[in-house]
Amino acid sequence: MKNIGLGCSNFSIAVYIGNKPSMLEYQQLSCLSPLTLGEIEMINQACGNGWRKVFNVYAKLLYALDKEKFAYSTLAPTWQKYRERFLLQQGSQTALLFSPPQLTTTKHTLHIICGKTYAKHLLATNQLNASFTWLDEQFAIDKAKNLIVCPYFDYRQLSNANIKKLAFLLNDINSQ
């Protein structure tokens, strides 16, 4: 099975999401395709606020990571500029995947599943083999597989406080 989604084929952070932008070109996607400059804004214009939140939260999360371990925040002066110039583009080491997690990539790849409901669906349909430890109602982790379940990438569910918590968990997994 191959990765299907948006982003860099050489990713070190993979976010798995249970839906795709409603534009035809993304519904028909059959591979991992890097975004081009301005494409995030095009998706936001065509698909609305929900996708704007996904991209914003992703960029804010990368910006919240430890700068000593992750260079994302050193590439642009703000998370907004990072989102516009680098997120999910070739060379960004980031991916937003619509396919189930492929946890056999490398030990250094961090995997994030957006939403408890999506994670439970993947487990129930045997599309995911993981042994999660639930840290609370919103976050679960499988440290052996560098895999975290977090709230969906939306401001209400993945608030700034929850983004900080997720960044802490990613920093912690990355240091082991």
OpenMM code with the backbone's topology and positions (N, CA, C; nanometers):
from openmm import Vec3, app, unit

residues = "MET LYS ASN ILE GLY LEU GLY CYS SER ASN PHE SER ILE ALA VAL TYR ILE GLY ASN LYS PRO SER MET LEU GLU TYR GLN GLN LEU SER CYS LEU SER PRO LEU THR LEU GLY GLU ILE GLU MET ILE ASN GLN ALA CYS GLY ASN GLY TRP ARG LYS VAL PHE ASN VAL TYR ALA LYS LEU LEU TYR ALA LEU ASP LYS GLU LYS PHE ALA TYR SER THR LEU ALA PRO THR TRP GLN LYS TYR ARG GLU ARG PHE LEU LEU GLN GLN GLY SER GLN THR ALA LEU LEU PHE SER PRO PRO GLN LEU THR THR THR LYS HIS THR LEU HIS ILE ILE CYS GLY LYS THR TYR ALA LYS HIS LEU LEU ALA THR ASN GLN LEU ASN ALA SER PHE THR TRP LEU ASP GLU GLN PHE ALA ILE ASP LYS ALA LYS ASN LEU ILE VAL CYS PRO TYR PHE ASP TYR ARG GLN LEU SER ASN ALA ASN ILE LYS LYS LEU ALA PHE LEU LEU ASN ASP ILE ASN SER GLN".split()
positions = [
    Vec3(0.0845, -0.1184, 0.0000),
    Vec3(0.0000, 0.0000, 0.0000),
    Vec3(0.0889, 0.1245, 0.0000),
    Vec3(0.0498, 0.2240, -0.0782),
    Vec3(0.1313, 0.3449, -0.0823),
    Vec3(0.0589, 0.4607, -0.0126),
    Vec3(0.1386, 0.5601, 0.0222),
    Vec3(0.0839, 0.6786, 0.0870),
    Vec3(0.0102, 0.7645, -0.0147),
    Vec3(-0.1078, 0.8097, 0.0240),
    Vec3(-0.1880, 0.8980, -0.0599),
    Vec3(-0.2167, 1.0235, 0.0207),
    Vec3(-0.1836, 1.1384, -0.0369),
    Vec3(-0.2094, 1.2625, 0.0335),
    Vec3(-0.1312, 1.3784, -0.0246),
    Vec3(-0.1096, 1.4769, 0.0609),
    Vec3(-0.0420, 1.5998, 0.0222),
    Vec3(0.0878, 1.6107, 0.1002),
    Vec3(0.1961, 1.6469, 0.0331),
    Vec3(0.3192, 1.6718, 0.1047),
    Vec3(0.4417, 1.6120, 0.0415),
    Vec3(0.5458, 1.6082, 0.1194),
    Vec3(0.6792, 1.5661, 0.0792),
    Vec3(0.6923, 1.4144, 0.0950),
    Vec3(0.7451, 1.3472, -0.0055),
    Vec3(0.7600, 1.2014, 0.0032),
    Vec3(0.8637, 1.1609, 0.1078),
    Vec3(0.9537, 1.2493, 0.1408),
    Vec3(1.0542, 1.2239, 0.2433),
    Vec3(1.0104, 1.2902, 0.3741),
    Vec3(0.8926, 1.2506, 0.4234),
    Vec3(0.8383, 1.3170, 0.5423),
    Vec3(0.8956, 1.2590, 0.6710),
    Vec3(0.9060, 1.3460, 0.7712),
    Vec3(0.9433, 1.3015, 0.9053),
    Vec3(0.8277, 1.3214, 1.0029),
    Vec3(0.7271, 1.3997, 0.9615),
    Vec3(0.6030, 1.4131, 1.0378),
    Vec3(0.4875, 1.3864, 0.9422),
    Vec3(0.4074, 1.2867, 0.9787),
    Vec3(0.2918, 1.2490, 0.8978),
    Vec3(0.1651, 1.2681, 0.9799),
    Vec3(0.0712, 1.3421, 0.9255),
    Vec3(-0.0595, 1.3617, 0.9883),
    Vec3(-0.1618, 1.2868, 0.9030),
    Vec3(-0.2398, 1.2014, 0.9682),
    Vec3(-0.3407, 1.1201, 0.8988),
    Vec3(-0.4784, 1.1773, 0.9288),
    Vec3(-0.5549, 1.1979, 0.8245),
    Vec3(-0.6857, 1.2620, 0.8374),
    Vec3(-0.7885, 1.1806, 0.7592),
    Vec3(-0.9091, 1.1743, 0.8100),
    Vec3(-1.0122, 1.0888, 0.7524),
    Vec3(-1.0923, 1.1501, 0.6395),
    Vec3(-1.0578, 1.2676, 0.5939),
    Vec3(-1.1304, 1.3309, 0.4828),
    Vec3(-1.0320, 1.4027, 0.3906),
    Vec3(-1.0801, 1.4367, 0.2719),
    Vec3(-0.9990, 1.5056, 0.1711),
    Vec3(-1.0669, 1.6370, 0.1346),
    Vec3(-0.9902, 1.7336, 0.0831),
    Vec3(-1.0547, 1.8534, 0.0280),
    Vec3(-1.1550, 1.8112, -0.0801),
    Vec3(-1.2674, 1.8791, -0.0877),
    Vec3(-1.3767, 1.8381, -0.1769),
    Vec3(-1.3533, 1.8726, -0.3241),
    Vec3(-1.2350, 1.9154, -0.3593),
    Vec3(-1.2033, 1.9465, -0.4994),
    Vec3(-1.1723, 1.8169, -0.5747),
    Vec3(-1.2147, 1.8076, -0.6994),
    Vec3(-1.2011, 1.6853, -0.7788),
    Vec3(-1.0574, 1.6331, -0.7834),
    Vec3(-0.9594, 1.7224, -0.8001),
    Vec3(-0.8208, 1.6771, -0.8120),
    Vec3(-0.7706, 1.6065, -0.6869),
    Vec3(-0.8278, 1.6363, -0.5710),
    Vec3(-0.7863, 1.5698, -0.4479),
    Vec3(-0.8685, 1.4442, -0.4224),
    Vec3(-0.9899, 1.4403, -0.4716),
    Vec3(-1.0721, 1.3197, -0.4583),
    Vec3(-1.0122, 1.2057, -0.5401),
    Vec3(-0.9494, 1.2385, -0.6516),
    Vec3(-0.8919, 1.1383, -0.7418),
    Vec3(-0.7447, 1.1075, -0.7113),
    Vec3(-0.6885, 1.1697, -0.6106),
    Vec3(-0.5467, 1.1545, -0.5787),
    Vec3(-0.5120, 1.0085, -0.5497),
    Vec3(-0.4024, 0.9607, -0.6080),
    Vec3(-0.3619, 0.8214, -0.5876),
    Vec3(-0.2152, 0.8083, -0.5456),
    Vec3(-0.1559, 0.9205, -0.5016),
    Vec3(-0.0162, 0.9189, -0.4588),
    Vec3(0.0050, 1.0328, -0.3587),
    Vec3(0.1265, 1.0467, -0.3139),
    Vec3(0.1629, 1.1583, -0.2278),
    Vec3(0.2118, 1.2705, -0.3183),
    Vec3(0.1420, 1.3832, -0.3162),
    Vec3(0.1693, 1.4926, -0.4081),
    Vec3(0.2070, 1.6190, -0.3308),
    Vec3(0.3267, 1.6746, -0.3536),
    Vec3(0.3633, 1.7981, -0.2837),
    Vec3(0.2794, 1.9154, -0.3326),
    Vec3(0.2457, 2.0029, -0.2389),
    Vec3(0.1732, 2.1243, -0.2752),
    Vec3(0.2696, 2.2240, -0.3377),
    Vec3(0.2140, 2.3176, -0.4111),
    Vec3(0.2932, 2.4246, -0.4700),
    Vec3(0.2616, 2.5544, -0.3962),
    Vec3(0.3441, 2.6532, -0.4150),
    Vec3(0.3233, 2.7832, -0.3527),
    Vec3(0.1851, 2.8363, -0.3907),
    Vec3(0.1046, 2.8724, -0.2936),
    Vec3(-0.0290, 2.9253, -0.3179),
    Vec3(-0.1398, 2.8213, -0.3195),
    Vec3(-0.1048, 2.6942, -0.3199),
    Vec3(-0.2069, 2.5902, -0.3281),
    Vec3(-0.2903, 2.5790, -0.2003),
    Vec3(-0.2306, 2.6019, -0.0860),
    Vec3(-0.3082, 2.5995, 0.0387),
    Vec3(-0.4164, 2.7061, 0.0337),
    Vec3(-0.3820, 2.8248, -0.0113),
    Vec3(-0.4821, 2.9322, -0.0216),
    Vec3(-0.5909, 2.8952, -0.1217),
    Vec3(-0.5543, 2.8294, -0.2309),
    Vec3(-0.6530, 2.7858, -0.3292),
    Vec3(-0.7513, 2.6850, -0.2663),
    Vec3(-0.6986, 2.5910, -0.1880),
    Vec3(-0.7849, 2.4934, -0.1198),
    Vec3(-0.8757, 2.5659, -0.0197),
    Vec3(-0.8188, 2.6588, 0.0545),
    Vec3(-0.8981, 2.7352, 0.1519),
    Vec3(-1.0130, 2.8096, 0.0837),
    Vec3(-0.9847, 2.8716, -0.0299),
    Vec3(-1.0876, 2.9459, -0.1031),
    Vec3(-1.1975, 2.8536, -0.1538),
    Vec3(-1.1595, 2.7373, -0.2049),
    Vec3(-1.2558, 2.6452, -0.2648),
    Vec3(-1.3314, 2.5607, -0.1619),
    Vec3(-1.2653, 2.5293, -0.0509),
    Vec3(-1.3227, 2.4314, 0.0423),
    Vec3(-1.3662, 2.4888, 0.1769),
    Vec3(-1.3323, 2.6128, 0.2036),
    Vec3(-1.3842, 2.6775, 0.3220),
    Vec3(-1.2993, 2.6703, 0.4466),
    Vec3(-1.3616, 2.7147, 0.5542),
    Vec3(-1.2954, 2.7367, 0.6808),
    Vec3(-1.2409, 2.6093, 0.7453),
    Vec3(-1.3050, 2.4962, 0.7219),
    Vec3(-1.2595, 2.3713, 0.7814),
    Vec3(-1.1180, 2.3365, 0.7403),
    Vec3(-1.0887, 2.3512, 0.6117),
    Vec3(-0.9536, 2.3222, 0.5652),
    Vec3(-0.8549, 2.4303, 0.6070),
    Vec3(-0.8998, 2.5537, 0.6158),
    Vec3(-0.8124, 2.6611, 0.6656),
    Vec3(-0.7650, 2.6253, 0.8070),
    Vec3(-0.8570, 2.5746, 0.8889),
    Vec3(-0.8219, 2.5360, 1.0260),
    Vec3(-0.7211, 2.4217, 1.0275),
    Vec3(-0.7398, 2.3216, 0.9422),
    Vec3(-0.6466, 2.2088, 0.9363),
    Vec3(-0.5055, 2.2589, 0.9058),
    Vec3(-0.4912, 2.3411, 0.8031),
    Vec3(-0.3589, 2.3908, 0.7654),
    Vec3(-0.3011, 2.4826, 0.8735),
    Vec3(-0.3849, 2.5676, 0.9318),
    Vec3(-0.3370, 2.6573, 1.0367),
    Vec3(-0.2883, 2.5797, 1.1587),
    Vec3(-0.3666, 2.4824, 1.2021),
    Vec3(-0.3275, 2.4038, 1.3192),
    Vec3(-0.1993, 2.3261, 1.2911),
    Vec3(-0.1873, 2.2696, 1.1717),
    Vec3(-0.0657, 2.1960, 1.1358),
    Vec3(0.0558, 2.2893, 1.1455),
    Vec3(0.0464, 2.4066, 1.0874),
    Vec3(0.1580, 2.5021, 1.0912),
    Vec3(0.1873, 2.5476, 1.2343),
    Vec3(0.0832, 2.5743, 1.3123),
    Vec3(0.1031, 2.6155, 1.4520),
    Vec3(0.1715, 2.5054, 1.5324),
    Vec3(0.1338, 2.3802, 1.5069),
    Vec3(0.1962, 2.2675, 1.5756),
    Vec3(0.3451, 2.2604, 1.5426),
    Vec3(0.3798, 2.2681, 1.4151),
    Vec3(0.5209, 2.2617, 1.3760),
    Vec3(0.6000, 2.3756, 1.4389),
    Vec3(0.5370, 2.4895, 1.4475),
    Vec3(0.6024, 2.6062, 1.5063),
    Vec3(0.6201, 2.5923, 1.6571),
    Vec3(0.5365, 2.5088, 1.7222),
    Vec3(0.5434, 2.4888, 1.8669),
    Vec3(0.6475, 2.3843, 1.9079),
    Vec3(0.7003, 2.3106, 1.8120),
    Vec3(0.7981, 2.2068, 1.8438),
    Vec3(0.9313, 2.2665, 1.8874),
    Vec3(1.0070, 2.1902, 1.9625),
    Vec3(1.1378, 2.2312, 2.0126),
    Vec3(1.2304, 2.2640, 1.8947),
    Vec3(1.2791, 2.3869, 1.8915),
    Vec3(1.3639, 2.4332, 1.7820),
    Vec3(1.4971, 2.3585, 1.7753),
    Vec3(1.5408, 2.3018, 1.8873),
    Vec3(1.6660, 2.2255, 1.8894),
    Vec3(1.6512, 2.0912, 1.8182),
    Vec3(1.5288, 2.0377, 1.8156),
    Vec3(1.5045, 1.9058, 1.7564),
    Vec3(1.4384, 1.9145, 1.6189),
    Vec3(1.3650, 2.0231, 1.5962),
    Vec3(1.2890, 2.0403, 1.4726),
    Vec3(1.3158, 2.1802, 1.4174),
    Vec3(1.3507, 2.1903, 1.2910),
    Vec3(1.3910, 2.3185, 1.2325),
    Vec3(1.2759, 2.3977, 1.1699),
    Vec3(1.1530, 2.3486, 1.1780),
    Vec3(1.0419, 2.4134, 1.1072),
    Vec3(1.0297, 2.5622, 1.1378),
    Vec3(1.0362, 2.5984, 1.2650),
    Vec3(1.0151, 2.7389, 1.3016),
    Vec3(1.1330, 2.8286, 1.2671),
    Vec3(1.2430, 2.7697, 1.2254),
    Vec3(1.3586, 2.8521, 1.1862),
    Vec3(1.3512, 2.8938, 1.0397),
    Vec3(1.2552, 2.8387, 0.9645),
    Vec3(1.2463, 2.8646, 0.8212),
    Vec3(1.1670, 2.9903, 0.7853),
    Vec3(1.0836, 3.0369, 0.8781),
    Vec3(0.9994, 3.1542, 0.8510),
    Vec3(0.9768, 3.2289, 0.9817),
    Vec3(0.9538, 3.3597, 0.9758),
    Vec3(0.9399, 3.4390, 1.0989),
    Vec3(0.8107, 3.4119, 1.1773),
    Vec3(0.7077, 3.3588, 1.1121),
    Vec3(0.5807, 3.3296, 1.1799),
    Vec3(0.5259, 3.1966, 1.1285),
    Vec3(0.4330, 3.1395, 1.2054),
    Vec3(0.3717, 3.0146, 1.1586),
    Vec3(0.2908, 3.0377, 1.0307),
    Vec3(0.2345, 3.1589, 1.0167),
    Vec3(0.1579, 3.1906, 0.8954),
    Vec3(0.2480, 3.1885, 0.7715),
    Vec3(0.3646, 3.2493, 0.7840),
    Vec3(0.4601, 3.2505, 0.6720),
    Vec3(0.5100, 3.1091, 0.6433),
    Vec3(0.5315, 3.0312, 0.7494),
    Vec3(0.5725, 2.8924, 0.7289),
    Vec3(0.4646, 2.8164, 0.6505),
    Vec3(0.3401, 2.8329, 0.6908),
    Vec3(0.2279, 2.7669, 0.6225),
    Vec3(0.2262, 2.8032, 0.4743),
    Vec3(0.2409, 2.9303, 0.4437),
    Vec3(0.2343, 2.9767, 0.3051),
    Vec3(0.3529, 2.9308, 0.2211),
    Vec3(0.4711, 2.9299, 0.2788),
    Vec3(0.5937, 2.9081, 0.2002),
    Vec3(0.6488, 2.7659, 0.2024),
    Vec3(0.6108, 2.6854, 0.3053),
    Vec3(0.6772, 2.5561, 0.3211),
    Vec3(0.5845, 2.4370, 0.3467),
    Vec3(0.4770, 2.4552, 0.4216),
    Vec3(0.3949, 2.3427, 0.4663),
    Vec3(0.3507, 2.2545, 0.3498),
    Vec3(0.3782, 2.1260, 0.3612),
    Vec3(0.3357, 2.0222, 0.2666),
    Vec3(0.3955, 2.0371, 0.1266),
    Vec3(0.4979, 2.1190, 0.1138),
    Vec3(0.5645, 2.1361, -0.0152),
    Vec3(0.6857, 2.0431, -0.0236),
    Vec3(0.7381, 2.0258, -0.1434),
    Vec3(0.8558, 1.9416, -0.1628),
    Vec3(0.9682, 1.9908, -0.0728),
    Vec3(1.0337, 1.8980, -0.0044),
    Vec3(1.1436, 1.9329, 0.0850),
    Vec3(1.1015, 1.9735, 0.2248),
    Vec3(0.9718, 1.9812, 0.2517),
    Vec3(0.9239, 2.0268, 0.3826),
    Vec3(0.9318, 1.9198, 0.4908),
    Vec3(0.9461, 1.7951, 0.4531),
    Vec3(0.9459, 1.6805, 0.5443),
    Vec3(0.8127, 1.6663, 0.6188),
    Vec3(0.7046, 1.7210, 0.5599),
    Vec3(0.5716, 1.7116, 0.6196),
    Vec3(0.4753, 1.6473, 0.5209),
    Vec3(0.3770, 1.5750, 0.5746),
    Vec3(0.2760, 1.5121, 0.4904),
    Vec3(0.1410, 1.5141, 0.5618),
    Vec3(0.0357, 1.5276, 0.4826),
    Vec3(-0.1028, 1.5166, 0.5281),
    Vec3(-0.1609, 1.4006, 0.4478),
    Vec3(-0.1816, 1.2883, 0.5141),
    Vec3(-0.2153, 1.1652, 0.4438),
    Vec3(-0.3621, 1.1267, 0.4591),
    Vec3(-0.4191, 1.0850, 0.3471),
    Vec3(-0.5580, 1.0390, 0.3428),
    Vec3(-0.5648, 0.8866, 0.3489),
    Vec3(-0.4506, 0.8208, 0.3353),
    Vec3(-0.4415, 0.6752, 0.3429),
    Vec3(-0.4098, 0.6342, 0.4871),
    Vec3(-0.4387, 0.5084, 0.5224),
    Vec3(-0.4069, 0.4625, 0.6582),
    Vec3(-0.2565, 0.4683, 0.6855),
    Vec3(-0.2192, 0.4787, 0.8113),
    Vec3(-0.0766, 0.4866, 0.8456),
    Vec3(0.0027, 0.3656, 0.7989),
    Vec3(0.1176, 0.3937, 0.7409),
    Vec3(0.2180, 0.2929, 0.7063),
    Vec3(0.3291, 0.3111, 0.8086),
    Vec3(0.3292, 0.2310, 0.9102),
    Vec3(0.4201, 0.2527, 1.0227),
    Vec3(0.5547, 0.1845, 1.0053),
    Vec3(0.5859, 0.1447, 0.8845),
    Vec3(0.7129, 0.0773, 0.8580),
    Vec3(0.8145, 0.1705, 0.7939),
    Vec3(0.7891, 0.3002, 0.7917),
    Vec3(0.8807, 0.3939, 0.7250),
    Vec3(1.0149, 0.3949, 0.7977),
    Vec3(1.0415, 0.4912, 0.8802),
    Vec3(1.1673, 0.4935, 0.9555),
    Vec3(1.1381, 0.5206, 1.1012),
    Vec3(1.2333, 0.4870, 1.1844),
    Vec3(1.2179, 0.5075, 1.3283),
    Vec3(1.2004, 0.6553, 1.3618),
    Vec3(1.2505, 0.7426, 1.2772),
    Vec3(1.2464, 0.8855, 1.3075),
    Vec3(1.1191, 0.9545, 1.2570),
    Vec3(1.0322, 0.8823, 1.1908),
    Vec3(0.9077, 0.9417, 1.1436),
    Vec3(0.8073, 0.9454, 1.2574),
    Vec3(0.7472, 1.0617, 1.2772),
    Vec3(0.6430, 1.0786, 1.3782),
    Vec3(0.5080, 1.0741, 1.3087),
    Vec3(0.4149, 0.9971, 1.3650),
    Vec3(0.2833, 0.9766, 1.3052),
    Vec3(0.1759, 1.0321, 1.3985),
    Vec3(0.0847, 1.1104, 1.3403),
    Vec3(-0.0231, 1.1734, 1.4178),
    Vec3(-0.1557, 1.1411, 1.3494),
    Vec3(-0.2475, 1.0820, 1.4232),
    Vec3(-0.3811, 1.0565, 1.3702),
    Vec3(-0.4742, 1.1644, 1.4230),
    Vec3(-0.5406, 1.2339, 1.3307),
    Vec3(-0.6343, 1.3412, 1.3657),
    Vec3(-0.7678, 1.2814, 1.4079),
    Vec3(-0.7952, 1.2862, 1.5357),
    Vec3(-0.9266, 1.2485, 1.5845),
    Vec3(-0.9368, 1.1069, 1.6372),
    Vec3(-0.9952, 1.0976, 1.7535),
    Vec3(-1.0196, 0.9692, 1.8195),
    Vec3(-1.1125, 0.8813, 1.7349),
    Vec3(-1.2132, 0.9423, 1.6731),
    Vec3(-1.3086, 0.8670, 1.5916),
    Vec3(-1.2390, 0.8027, 1.4729),
    Vec3(-1.1513, 0.8763, 1.4054),
    Vec3(-1.0779, 0.8221, 1.2915),
    Vec3(-0.9848, 0.7094, 1.3374),
    Vec3(-0.9169, 0.7275, 1.4490),
    Vec3(-0.8273, 0.6242, 1.5011),
    Vec3(-0.9049, 0.4964, 1.5325),
    Vec3(-1.0202, 0.5113, 1.5957),
    Vec3(-1.1023, 0.3936, 1.6278),
    Vec3(-1.1519, 0.3242, 1.5011),
    Vec3(-1.1865, 0.4020, 1.3981),
    Vec3(-1.2274, 0.3448, 1.2696),
    Vec3(-1.1132, 0.2638, 1.2082),
    Vec3(-0.9921, 0.3196, 1.2086),
    Vec3(-0.8764, 0.2497, 1.1527),
    Vec3(-0.8503, 0.1186, 1.2271),
    Vec3(-0.8633, 0.1209, 1.3591),
    Vec3(-0.8439, -0.0008, 1.4384),
    Vec3(-0.9533, -0.1037, 1.4100),
    Vec3(-1.0786, -0.0584, 1.4069),
    Vec3(-1.1929, -0.1489, 1.3878),
    Vec3(-1.1926, -0.2148, 1.2505),
    Vec3(-1.1380, -0.1457, 1.1507),
    Vec3(-1.1357, -0.1997, 1.0140),
    Vec3(-1.0010, -0.2646, 0.9796),
    Vec3(-0.9209, -0.2897, 1.0819),
    Vec3(-0.7890, -0.3543, 1.0661),
    Vec3(-0.6970, -0.2814, 0.9690),
    Vec3(-0.7084, -0.1494, 0.9650),
    Vec3(-0.6184, -0.0682, 0.8827),
    Vec3(-0.5037, -0.0113, 0.9653),
    Vec3(-0.5043, -0.0460, 1.0948),
    Vec3(-0.4020, 0.0041, 1.1860),
    Vec3(-0.3754, -0.1018, 1.2916),
    Vec3(-0.2477, -0.1297, 1.3130),
    Vec3(-0.2067, -0.2216, 1.4178),
    Vec3(-0.1276, -0.1397, 1.5190),
    Vec3(-0.1916, -0.1069, 1.6305),
    Vec3(-0.1269, -0.0245, 1.7318),
    Vec3(-0.1756, -0.0642, 1.8694),
    Vec3(-0.0912, -0.0397, 1.9672),
    Vec3(-0.1259, -0.0637, 2.1077),
    Vec3(-0.1195, 0.0703, 2.1793),
    Vec3(-0.2340, 0.1361, 2.1845),
    Vec3(-0.2385, 0.2703, 2.2412),
    Vec3(-0.2497, 0.2691, 2.3923),
    Vec3(-0.1819, 0.3635, 2.4539),
    Vec3(-0.2022, 0.3978, 2.5937),
    Vec3(-0.2760, 0.5302, 2.5912),
    Vec3(-0.3974, 0.5320, 2.6440),
    Vec3(-0.4752, 0.6568, 2.6458),
    Vec3(-0.4287, 0.7409, 2.7630),
    Vec3(-0.3802, 0.8598, 2.7323),
    Vec3(-0.3295, 0.9516, 2.8339),
    Vec3(-0.4434, 1.0274, 2.9015),
    Vec3(-0.5492, 1.0505, 2.8250),
    Vec3(-0.6714, 1.1150, 2.8725),
    Vec3(-0.7783, 1.0900, 2.7668),
    Vec3(-0.8865, 1.1640, 2.7700),
    Vec3(-0.9955, 1.1443, 2.6737),
    Vec3(-0.9575, 1.1821, 2.5303),
    Vec3(-0.8553, 1.2643, 2.5138),
    Vec3(-0.8220, 1.3187, 2.3823),
    Vec3(-0.6946, 1.2655, 2.3200),
    Vec3(-0.5991, 1.2221, 2.4010),
    Vec3(-0.4674, 1.1847, 2.3512),
    Vec3(-0.4338, 1.0398, 2.3847),
    Vec3(-0.3787, 0.9704, 2.2845),
    Vec3(-0.3293, 0.8341, 2.3032),
    Vec3(-0.1941, 0.8234, 2.2350),
    Vec3(-0.1140, 0.7287, 2.2815),
    Vec3(0.0205, 0.7163, 2.2268),
    Vec3(0.0608, 0.5695, 2.2169),
    Vec3(0.1323, 0.5380, 2.1124),
    Vec3(0.2014, 0.4097, 2.0973),
    Vec3(0.3468, 0.4469, 2.0741),
    Vec3(0.4243, 0.4527, 2.1826),
    Vec3(0.5629, 0.5013, 2.1744),
    Vec3(0.6493, 0.4143, 2.0847),
    Vec3(0.6236, 0.2850, 2.0828),
    Vec3(0.7043, 0.1941, 2.0015),
    Vec3(0.6911, 0.2247, 1.8526),
    Vec3(0.5782, 0.2812, 1.8140),
    Vec3(0.5541, 0.3114, 1.6725),
    Vec3(0.5576, 0.4608, 1.6416),
    Vec3(0.5987, 0.5425, 1.7404),
    Vec3(0.6024, 0.6887, 1.7217),
    Vec3(0.4676, 0.7413, 1.6746),
    Vec3(0.3610, 0.6933, 1.7348),
    Vec3(0.2247, 0.7207, 1.6902),
    Vec3(0.1436, 0.7859, 1.8017),
    Vec3(0.0780, 0.8958, 1.7656),
    Vec3(-0.0064, 0.9681, 1.8612),
    Vec3(-0.1431, 0.9907, 1.7994),
    Vec3(-0.2465, 0.9729, 1.8813),
    Vec3(-0.3823, 1.0131, 1.8445),
    Vec3(-0.4081, 1.1429, 1.9184),
    Vec3(-0.4600, 1.2413, 1.8462),
    Vec3(-0.4903, 1.3711, 1.9071),
    Vec3(-0.6264, 1.4177, 1.8576),
    Vec3(-0.6787, 1.5246, 1.9157),
    Vec3(-0.8038, 1.5801, 1.8628),
    Vec3(-0.7863, 1.6231, 1.7165),
    Vec3(-0.8982, 1.6299, 1.6465),
    Vec3(-0.8989, 1.6743, 1.5073),
    Vec3(-0.8366, 1.8134, 1.4975),
    Vec3(-0.7705, 1.8423, 1.3853),
    Vec3(-0.7039, 1.9707, 1.3646),
    Vec3(-0.8078, 2.0806, 1.3396),
    Vec3(-0.8634, 2.1286, 1.4479),
    Vec3(-0.9665, 2.2327, 1.4490),
    Vec3(-0.9437, 2.3130, 1.5762),
    Vec3(-0.9655, 2.4423, 1.5723),
    Vec3(-0.9363, 2.5282, 1.6878),
    Vec3(-1.0097, 2.4869, 1.8150),
    Vec3(-1.1339, 2.4429, 1.8018),
    Vec3(-1.2093, 2.4050, 1.9209),
    Vec3(-1.1572, 2.2749, 1.9800),
    Vec3(-1.1234, 2.1804, 1.8948),
    Vec3(-1.0771, 2.0510, 1.9437),
    Vec3(-0.9285, 2.0506, 1.9772),
    Vec3(-0.8477, 2.1090, 1.8895),
    Vec3(-0.7044, 2.1171, 1.9142),
    Vec3(-0.6704, 2.2638, 1.9405),
    Vec3(-0.7088, 2.3063, 2.0598),
    Vec3(-0.6875, 2.4443, 2.1037),
    Vec3(-0.5377, 2.4713, 2.1174),
    Vec3(-0.5014, 2.5944, 2.1439),
    Vec3(-0.3603, 2.6282, 2.1633),
    Vec3(-0.2992, 2.5461, 2.2771),
    Vec3(-0.3750, 2.5248, 2.3845),
    Vec3(-0.3258, 2.4431, 2.4966),
    Vec3(-0.3025, 2.2991, 2.4508),
    Vec3(-0.3935, 2.2461, 2.3699),
    Vec3(-0.3765, 2.1098, 2.3196),
    Vec3(-0.2647, 2.1002, 2.2160),
    Vec3(-0.2419, 2.2065, 2.1401),
    Vec3(-0.1286, 2.2092, 2.0472),
    Vec3(0.0018, 2.2001, 2.1271),
    Vec3(0.0101, 2.2734, 2.2380),
    Vec3(0.1289, 2.2672, 2.3240),
    Vec3(0.1485, 2.1272, 2.3807),
    Vec3(0.0383, 2.0638, 2.4200),
    Vec3(0.0463, 1.9285, 2.4741),
    Vec3(0.0946, 1.8311, 2.3661),
    Vec3(0.0406, 1.8416, 2.2467),
    Vec3(0.0822, 1.7553, 2.1360),
    Vec3(0.2290, 1.7796, 2.1021),
    Vec3(0.2715, 1.9039, 2.1002),
    Vec3(0.4123, 1.9364, 2.0734),
    Vec3(0.5016, 1.8732, 2.1805),
    Vec3(0.4598, 1.8789, 2.3059),
    Vec3(0.5359, 1.8164, 2.4146),
    Vec3(0.5490, 1.6658, 2.3910),
    Vec3(0.4377, 1.6001, 2.3540),
    Vec3(0.4408, 1.4566, 2.3294),
    Vec3(0.5324, 1.4215, 2.2114),
    Vec3(0.5266, 1.5006, 2.1047),
    Vec3(0.6136, 1.4772, 1.9885),
    Vec3(0.7602, 1.4988, 2.0236),
    Vec3(0.7884, 1.6036, 2.1003),
    Vec3(0.9256, 1.6287, 2.1447),
    Vec3(0.9761, 1.5111, 2.2284),
    Vec3(0.8884, 1.4587, 2.3152),
    Vec3(0.9243, 1.3486, 2.4041),
    Vec3(0.9524, 1.2211, 2.3248),
    Vec3(0.8647, 1.1873, 2.2317),
    Vec3(0.8850, 1.0673, 2.1486),
    Vec3(1.0143, 1.0813, 2.0674),
    Vec3(1.0374, 1.1992, 2.0144),
    Vec3(1.1536, 1.2219, 1.9296),
    Vec3(1.2853, 1.2084, 2.0065),
    Vec3(1.2821, 1.2291, 2.1374),
    Vec3(1.4061, 1.2238, 2.2168),
    Vec3(1.4399, 1.0824, 2.2616),
    Vec3(1.3545, 0.9861, 2.2323),
    Vec3(1.3813, 0.8483, 2.2786),
    Vec3(1.4546, 0.7676, 2.1749),
] * unit.nanometer
topology = app.Topology()
chain = topology.addChain("A")
for resn in residues:
    res = topology.addResidue(resn, chain)
    for name in ("N", "CA", "C"):
        topology.addAtom(name, app.Element.getBySymbol(name[0]), res)
